[in-house]
Amino acid sequence: MAAVFGDDENLRGMTLQKFIASALFDRTFEEGMSLVEECARYLDGRGRDESRALPRKASLIYAGESMRVTTRLMQAASWLLVQRAVQEGDMSPEDAASDRYRLGAREICFGRREDSLGELPEKLVDLLERSESLYRRIARFDDIFFRDIAEVPKAPLQGHFARLEAAFGAAKA
């Protein structure tokens, strides 16, 4: 599942090495690490108190959504730390490109949100929205710099035909 990111065309021309040396990466890294810290403080403090005050159904939704936000942020932080390791020369780009270091848990992180989010504390809903935005952005970076590489066909025109077929469906003979 590819995430939507507005500057795909600008990013497609960028190499991983240029990306991890860019201000965009630095800002994304800082945002991700700050969000991890903020979320941990909330869930271990005020969020714990707020969850105890919720009705049973909302408490169950809170538990599930707090796991989702934690999963998103841990996946995002792991991906960002791998890229930082490449940036600092502690890991090769080839090692970082292996499936082992790709962004995971997409089914959970992109999963359907509960309809009853309005019953949840405002701060948790805010963290859910911000973590989803960050995760989608990183998923797009992951797609552009790693996943799409594996899908490049050996014959140059074959890739164009595959994109046309994906966009318009297979031609009926």
C-alpha positions in Angstrom: 0.0 0.0 0.0 1.6 3.2 -1.1 1.1 6.3 1.1 0.2 9.6 -0.4 2.9 12.3 -0.3 2.7 15.6 -2.2 6.3 15.8 -3.4 6.6 12.4 -5.0 8.1 13.7 -8.2 10.7 15.7 -6.4 11.6 12.8 -4.2 11.7 10.3 -7.0 14.8 12.0 -8.4 16.5 12.1 -5.1 18.8 9.3 -4.0 18.7 7.9 -0.4 22.1 9.5 0.3 20.8 13.0 -0.8 17.6 12.4 1.2 19.3 11.5 4.5 21.6 14.5 4.1 18.7 16.9 3.5 16.9 19.2 5.9 13.7 17.3 5.1 15.2 14.2 6.7 16.5 16.2 9.7 13.0 17.7 10.3 11.3 14.3 9.9 13.8 12.7 12.3 13.3 15.4 14.9 9.6 15.3 14.5 9.5 11.5 14.9 11.8 11.4 18.0 9.9 14.3 19.6 6.6 12.6 19.0 7.8 9.3 20.5 8.9 11.1 23.6 5.6 13.1 23.8 3.5 10.0 23.4 5.5 8.0 26.0 5.1 10.8 28.5 1.3 11.0 27.8 0.6 7.3 27.9 2.7 6.8 31.1 1.2 9.8 32.8 -2.0 11.8 32.1 -3.2 9.2 29.5 -3.1 6.5 32.1 -5.3 8.6 34.4 -7.6 9.6 31.5 -8.1 6.0 30.4 -9.2 4.9 33.9 -11.9 7.5 33.9 -13.4 6.2 30.6 -16.5 4.0 30.3 -15.7 0.3 29.6 -16.3 0.4 25.8 -14.3 3.6 25.4 -11.6 2.1 27.6 -11.3 -0.9 25.3 -11.0 1.5 22.3 -8.4 3.5 24.1 -6.4 0.4 24.7 -6.5 -0.6 21.0 -5.7 2.8 19.7 -2.9 3.4 22.2 -1.3 0.2 20.9 -1.8 1.5 17.3 -0.1 4.8 18.1 2.7 3.0 19.8 3.2 0.6 16.9 3.2 3.5 14.4 5.8 5.4 16.4 8.1 2.5 17.1 8.1 1.5 13.4 8.7 5.1 12.4 11.5 5.6 14.9 13.2 2.4 13.9 13.1 3.4 10.2 14.5 6.8 11.0 17.2 5.4 13.2 18.3 3.0 10.4 18.5 6.0 8.0 20.5 7.9 10.6 22.9 5.0 10.9 23.4 5.1 7.1 23.9 8.9 7.3 26.6 8.5 10.0 28.3 5.7 8.1 27.4 3.0 10.7 25.4 1.0 8.2 25.7 0.6 4.4 22.8 1.7 2.2 22.7 -1.9 0.9 22.1 -3.3 4.4 19.5 -0.6 5.1 17.7 -1.6 1.9 17.1 -5.2 3.1 13.5 -6.2 4.1 14.7 -6.6 7.7 14.9 -2.8 8.0 11.9 -1.7 6.0 8.9 0.0 7.6 6.6 -2.7 9.0 3.2 -3.3 10.5 1.4 -1.5 7.7 -1.8 -3.5 8.2 -2.0 -2.3 11.8 -0.7 1.2 11.2 -3.0 1.9 8.2 -5.9 -0.2 9.7 -9.4 1.1 10.0 -9.9 3.6 12.8 -12.5 3.0 15.4 -15.8 5.0 14.8 -15.9 6.0 18.5 -12.8 8.1 18.6 -14.9 11.0 19.8 -15.2 9.2 23.2 -11.4 9.2 23.6 -9.3 11.9 25.3 -8.5 14.8 23.0 -4.7 14.3 23.5 -4.8 10.7 22.4 -6.8 11.6 19.3 -4.2 14.3 18.5 -1.4 11.8 18.9 -3.2 9.3 16.7 -3.6 11.9 13.9 0.0 13.2 14.1 1.4 9.6 14.3 -0.6 8.6 11.3 0.6 11.6 9.3 4.2 10.8 10.2 3.8 7.1 9.5 2.3 7.8 6.1 5.1 10.2 5.2 7.7 7.6 6.2 5.9 4.9 4.4 6.1 7.0 1.2 9.8 7.6 1.7 10.2 3.8 2.2 8.2 3.1 -1.0 10.2 5.6 -3.0 13.7 4.7 -1.7 13.4 1.0 -1.2 10.2 -0.8 -2.3 9.8 0.7 -5.7 13.4 -0.3 -6.5 12.5 -4.0 -6.3 9.6 -3.5 -8.7 11.7 -1.9 -11.5 11.5 -4.4 -14.4 14.6 -5.3 -16.5 13.0 -4.2 -19.8 12.6 -0.3 -19.8 9.2 -0.2 -21.5 7.8 -3.0 -19.4 7.7 -0.6 -16.4 5.6 1.9 -18.4 3.2 -0.8 -19.5 2.9 -2.0 -15.9 2.0 1.5 -14.7 -0.6 2.0 -17.4 -2.1 -1.4 -16.6 -2.2 -0.6 -12.9 -3.9 2.8 -13.7 -6.4 1.7 -16.3 -6.7 -2.0 -15.8 -5.7 -4.9 -18.1 -6.7 -4.6 -21.7 -9.4 -6.9 -22.8 -8.5 -8.9 -25.9 
